[in-house]
């Protein structure tokens, strides 16, 4: 008997009530369903019922003890529970049951995270003040877990000492300051001071003053206890502003009305605590991973690429294609083995051909092309992305190439999101899934397969509970199945999992019969995709229209297409033009339908280097290779063409500044949308997810916000951010504003916030129509037009875009099923973008070998304060 | 590897802290449970903040020896990611312990199923476990002893008696044995009918590899004998101690208690009564040690003689 299998089987008994019951009282049918080896193990445990029962009891009592021990990490929540009328042991036992008897072992913070989330969802702790307490502890836990994954180079205590040693003065010259990673902030709606001052003795029946408060949470040293301090609004703003390094002189510019003296005073206070440090003292993980070819690099360490010596040789990997097209002053390179792309500034493109084909001495390269631009930076970056190899020889043997590629593959593993494919119908699948999710530090892409959803009711329920408890994290979960029929509980589990379902083998372009279970599934708001294998009729508009009509009428989210070159052109006679026509047809379908992808090709997430590629299934013939390369090339060009140079935020951090949380209309006034815990909201044109994230607390854990965004890569970024921040009630779906994939009346509210393009494209009325359709009578819709960054000096002049769009919006709302109940003009004043890093504000998706936007804005056409002005129209659905 | 002969000590169990007068005792050694004092594996730091001061005090007063229940030492996950590698090893170095011991259980990222999961006594597992033991001992840089387990049932797939398995592991790993005599006693009570024998156990294991001895007590509940550490050291265990001491020379004999209220003669004692029983056991253990090795053979008596 394999010891590993015994161990895994035993752990399954411990966590599965039904299996435990079957083992302790043999005779049930479940054991007989198992294969031989597992049956023998279970039968062995069944042969000693008393000892097995003792062991199971001991395990479960241990879990309760551990859960309560985890509370010692979060004294506020601990006090809350122990002062309540509840029996802590019983609550901990409920928690362990609700989380399927998961054992977090030495990962006590994770256990605390699950328990605090569980307490927050219990009705006994629904009071706002108690939710505040739990939220504060949740923030502490998040900080601890973050520090567990990556400790700061300089702990606050040491930073404070260093600051004092430097004379406790902020150098107003070139020094830049940034928040210490060992510190975070949390905001509450109540003043928790008396509780924080007496965490173990506070009388929880005492009323807490309702007042907005900001709290600094920090860990002075690795071995210290967590410390809390109340932040003034000003300190909070400055601290938040310093999430990216800033010069001291820049601070007052960001906050109109803040004097240099006042800013210095706050900054000095923060530096004295060590929670703000000089940028060079705080090495932060970068958004774009730095080169990792040194091999021993640890997470978060920034490694300066060593300059390649003149006598070394470099060459592009033979699998790298240099694309002809020039897009946005960039040339694209595509690595056909790694299936990723990078963009190279066109100015440097002459040296690409020199790097292609055979190794070239770096010295010669520098002499010939050094004048064109940052050549060394390009070499380091191409090497980092696995596109370029460095050798000491003028030739590269096949063995050497294989070794270099292996190194690249290994390095990439630590930088990309892992994907996990599991066949739920295979006996060991659950253990495999559970083990992978539990031990993975990062959230995974999970792709599950099964013949019938209904067969996995329990597994999906358990997985949903684990996710809700914060025990496991998935970046995204997709379940492919042949049979959608299942009960309401299973559909609820899918929703709690944030999972989408792909129905396999649907006839192209539309099935000729109703699909069992489909209507129930979409009615439950679960995203459903159909997996089709189109023939070449996809080239015809009529066939695509039929597919679109079927998808639209069934409220299906979109299509997964399986396009195999050999099946489409059996004699393999297709030309590049034929491929281009096919991919053009798929693009046309995508523009009309919103969410269409080719299932057997790398996803955009893979192409952009964010996710591990799946194994190829096309056999890898030369014809299949040609087809695949053609796809990679055209898709990369498409993604690059989606980029733009206008300055709407493109990172979640920058997005937070477009509207500061304190000024955001709907999150601060959820009654305007009549939001309640449990509400379902559709966020149309959801972008990076700010609107969804901010509305999430208003709908609570039982609510759901479905965020629809046209650009798949933005949906993916939004999902990533939400996942990192442990949001569980947000579902990001690629899709179109004018074709919302939800049945009529399935949402309580719909919101849209956009800058104007949707109106200028003439899609506004269709969008408002769709929003009205998906919201139930009695629900509300809110459409916001935002006019970003208007210099205050120009407020007196006509607001050209605004005035025009306002008229269009009013016209779109003039419908019998909508009645406008409120119009609100609101907004904020901001400093200019001076001091901001340009990357955060520009649409850039394809990885670049040199980032032309890695600059700080140093001048502006209209210096001085600007206004972000918003108009929101809110209507009742009649 | 060098094993100092310390004498008789107590386990520094968190259940005893705050009421048991550790500092007033002439203890030859104090056995620290790494799991209880380390920071969670998924957070920063090494020693939990609330234990830093206490650990500092005891380290100044007593020789510290290291012990762990939940290291994940013999599980199936990568060894470098376990509590043993990431917390216990640096703790052992911080307190300069002369040896470390762990339990012969599976655990990995789970704590609560440790006690229900004795190692599978199979040939294949002996090889795998020995390789991990050897690698872990190298990380510690001091002798690593494996504690024989008390269990309610053996692991499915076991194909040899526990003692043969342990002897094989030690043979392959060059590590050591941490003998828990009460566990032997408990196993014989629970599994004697199915062939478990303390005598055979002691005749099979390499006694010269014993670096430390655990002594404890337990109770019968519902027809099973439990290794609860909530009574005085069981009477039969004292005889076994004399037997073992006379055949080997361990570094220490450590007594284990896990409650401020020991059970005694069907009663639950108060703290004072509990302290008295523990002190009596300590005296008895010292007497056993001294009978075997001489009056000046323990750390606290060496100086008196000098």
Interface residues (C-beta under 8 A of the other chain):
Chain A: X1 X2 X3 X4 X6 X7 X10 X11 X14 X40 X41 X44 X45 X48 X50 X51 X52 X54 X55 X56 X58 X59 X60 X62 X63 X66 X73 X103 X104 X105 X106 X107 X108 X109 X110 X144 X145 X147 X148 X149 X151 X182 X219 X222 X223 X224 X225 X438 X439
Chain B: X35 X38 X39 X40 X41 X42 X43 X44 X45 X46 X47 X49 X50 X52 X70 X72 X75 X76 X77 X83 X87 X106 X107 X108 X109 X110 X111 X112 X113 X115 X116 X117 X119 X120 X122 X124 X125 X128 X152 X153 X155 X156 X157 X222 X223 X224
